[in-house]
Each structure stands twice: as structure tokens, then as C-alpha cells.
Amino acid sequence: MSDQPRLGFIGVGLMGQPMCLRLLAAGYVLTVWNRSRDKLAPVTAKGARAADSPAALARVADIILMCVTDQQAAESVLFGPEGVAAGGAPGKLVVDFSSIAPDSARAFAHQLQRDHGMGLVDAPVSGGTVGAEQGTLAIMAGGRTEDIERVRPVMAHLAQRFTRMGDAGAGQVTKLCNQIIVGCLFPVIAEAVRLAEVAGVDANALPQALKGGFADSLPLQVFGARMAARQFDPPLGAVSVMLKDLENAAAVAKAHSVPLPMTHTAAELYRLLVAQGRAGEEPSVLVDLLAGKR
């Protein structure tokens, strides 16, 4: 459709790829860039156009979407040589799905607006790869109301909820709240699975048995089953990413003198997994840690 904005997407990884495919299926003109160019093949096969750099992508896109690993990667993509800012122009808008520190999101938004007349919406997501594939993500957004409303029609193809939580950085704070809950649930679910196993209960039946009760949750249904079956491939998430998010939450809490005892305990368990060389595995492997396996 001629009235659709031209989109760019930076970071075509586990989350970015299914998001790009949904946007292409919705008929958007989509330009893509990824540091590892071979990862672009599935989306260029469906009609996406590959750009040579983030700057080149920004020159042809009205709205630049990005999903990268952390604030260092985000800063490089936005402001590095041949970054988005180098190809930007007043009126263009960046939507950052990455999970980064709230202070970084605020600083990036300020710099883009001050130096380039561009808006930025920090829009971290929850729902995992399944949510990205099905378009059922929960997206928590921080930024100006007008910018968030401008991208709402695009987000309708990716998310079941797209909620403005406040000004720049508010989306990232909300994602940290999400990660505190999820990051602390993994160790608790692992403990429940291990208790069932050693006490002679079929741990594989736990998710179904508890479904609909107060203990039920999406993590229990998805990851409780994976823990009981010791099925960790392909990984759904990474220990290193969870640890990064919990450390960001701890930094915000420290700045405001808020105690986070459960978060710190969970972070130490993930840190132990990283020390064992399991940083790239999904957090479900905590069940192995409790079973004394490496």
C-alpha cells in the first residue's frame, strides 16, 4: 500500500527474523541489515532488500526498527561509523526492541533528537520467539506519545499489546520488571521439577497438573516441560542475556536504594552457569545445576 511507511530492520536474529517475516507478509517495503550477512537469507528470500550499512538502511526507511544484543551494540548501530544517525534525517523514527539500560535509552533518544531531529521509541519485547512468530508479543514502550501512536499500526502486526509506559526509558524499566519476574521464576520452577523427580513424582506431568491454578504461568508451561524432559535445544533465550537484564535491574535499584534480594539470588545462579561455560544455553539448564550436573 502506498500509504504504508517504508521500514528498515536492523538485527535479524532469533527475534528479528520472525518479526521481519511478519512485516513482509503484511505488505511492508522492508530493508534489512545484520552484522552477519548470511542471516539475511530467509528474509531477503521473501522480498526484503539488504542494505550495506545501518546508514544506508536509514536513508531509505521512514521508520527504523532494531533488535540488537545490548546497549553497546545499540550505540554502535546508532552512532558508529555508517550508523543510523549518519543516514538519518529529521522526521525519521527509530524503534528499539533491544533490552538495554534505561539510562542508555534516554541518552540515545536525547542525542538523536538534539543532533538529528529524529525520534526514538524504546520498545523492548516479551514473548520469546514463539510470540515473535505468532505476532503475540507484549511490547512496552517509552517515548513521546506522538511517536508511539505513529508506529502503533506497524506494531499491530507484531504484538498483542503495545503499551506506552511513559517517556524515554520507561519501556526499558518495564522490561526490567518483566525480567525480574521471569528471571526469578526459572530457579523456582527448576526447584519444583527437582523436588518432583527425587520424590518419585512424574515431573513431566507437573505443567498439566498445575495448569489453571495459582502456580500456573507461561514459563511453567513452556520451560517446566523442557526442564523435566531435559530438552534444551534449540535454546529459547540465553543465560547471558538474562544475567545482563538482571544486572541492569540491580543497577537501577541501587540508584534508587531499592532492595532486590530475590533478583540478586537469581543473578548469582545465572552467574554460576556462565562460569561453567553455559552462557549461551537457555535458563532452563538451571535444573541441571540443582541436580549437580555441569
DAPE-V110321 format. One record per residue. SS is DSSP state (h for helix, s for strand, l for the rest). PHI is phi in degrees with one decimal (NA if undefined). Layout:
ss/phi
SS/PHI
SS/PHI
//
This chain:
ss/phi
l/NA
l/-69.4
l/-87.7
l/-75.4
l/-67.5
l/-79.7
s/-109.2
s/-124.7
s/-134.4
s/-113.3
l/100.9
l/-96.9
l/-108.1
h/-57.9
h/-88.8
h/-64.3
h/-60.8
h/-64.9
h/-66.1
h/-61.1
h/-62.3
h/-68.1
h/-66.8
h/-65.2
h/-64.2
l/-82.0
l/94.9
l/-74.8
l/-76.6
s/-128.6
s/-109.0
s/-128.8
s/-146.5
l/-145.9
l/-59.0
l/-95.1
h/-65.3
h/-64.4
h/-73.4
h/-79.6
h/-53.8
h/-62.7
h/-91.1
h/-68.8
l/-64.0
l/-98.1
l/116.5
l/-69.7
s/-105.0
s/-88.4
l/-100.3
l/-82.0
l/-162.5
h/-58.9
h/-63.5
h/-63.1
h/-63.0
h/-63.7
h/-66.3
h/-106.1
l/-110.9
l/-82.9
s/-124.9
s/-105.4
s/-99.0
s/-146.2
l/-144.4
l/-121.5
l/-71.3
l/-157.2
h/-67.8
h/-65.3
h/-64.7
h/-63.0
h/-62.8
h/-63.2
h/-66.8
h/-79.7
h/-121.4
l/-73.1
l/-55.9
l/59.8
l/-83.5
h/-56.4
h/-59.2
h/-65.9
h/-108.2
l/-80.8
l/-160.5
l/-53.6
l/96.5
l/-74.2
s/-132.7
s/-105.8
s/-118.7
s/-104.5
l/-82.6
l/-64.0
l/-97.6
l/-132.9
l/-65.4
h/-55.4
h/-62.2
h/-66.0
h/-60.7
h/-65.2
h/-65.3
h/-64.4
h/-62.6
h/-63.5
h/-66.4
h/-63.9
h/-70.3
h/-67.6
h/-94.3
h/-132.8
l/67.6
l/-106.7
s/-94.1
s/-140.1
s/-112.0
s/-84.2
l/-138.3
l/-61.8
s/-120.7
s/-137.0
l/135.2
h/68.0
h/-65.4
h/-64.1
h/-63.7
h/-66.3
h/-68.2
h/-92.8
l/72.7
l/-116.0
s/-64.3
s/-103.9
s/-116.5
s/-107.2
s/-116.6
s/-125.3
l/150.4
l/-68.0
h/-56.6
h/-64.6
h/-68.8
h/-65.8
h/-68.5
h/-62.5
h/-95.7
h/-57.3
h/-60.6
h/-69.6
h/-64.7
l/-61.3
l/-85.6
l/-115.8
s/-136.9
s/-86.4
s/-140.2
s/-132.5
s/-117.8
s/-77.6
s/-103.0
s/147.4
l/-75.7
l/-49.4
l/94.9
h/-67.4
h/-62.8
h/-67.9
h/-62.5
h/-63.6
h/-64.5
h/-65.4
h/-62.0
h/-59.3
h/-71.4
h/-59.9
h/-65.4
h/-67.6
h/-62.9
h/-83.2
h/-69.4
h/-55.3
h/-63.0
h/-67.2
h/-64.3
h/-60.8
h/-64.3
h/-64.8
h/-63.5
h/-65.5
h/-63.1
h/-60.5
h/-63.3
h/-76.2
l/-95.7
l/82.0
l/-99.6
l/-70.6
h/-63.5
h/-63.7
h/-88.0
h/-56.1
h/-56.7
h/-69.3
h/-64.8
h/-94.9
l/-60.7
l/90.2
l/-88.6
l/-65.2
l/-85.1
l/-72.5
l/-165.9
h/-62.5
h/-58.9
h/-63.0
h/-67.8
h/-84.2
h/-90.8
h/-60.7
h/-65.3
h/-68.7
h/-64.0
h/-62.3
h/-88.9
l/52.3
l/-106.7
l/-114.7
l/-120.7
l/-69.1
l/-65.1
l/-104.5
l/96.4
l/-144.9
h/-55.2
h/-62.9
h/-69.2
h/-61.0
h/-62.8
h/-58.8
h/-67.5
h/-68.0
h/-68.0
h/-64.7
h/-62.2
h/-63.1
h/-66.6
h/-64.9
h/-62.3
h/-62.0
h/-63.8
l/-110.5
l/55.7
l/-104.9
l/-74.6
l/-130.2
h/-62.4
h/-66.4
h/-62.8
h/-64.7
h/-64.6
h/-61.8
h/-60.4
h/-64.6
h/-65.9
h/-66.8
h/-64.8
h/-65.6
h/-62.9
h/-60.1
h/-64.0
l/-86.0
l/83.4
l/-112.1
l/-60.2
l/-86.7
l/-86.5
l/-76.5
h/-60.1
h/-58.3
h/-67.7
h/-56.0
h/-64.1
h/-67.3
h/-60.2
h/-70.2
l/-89.0
l/78.9
l/-101.1
l/-113.2
//
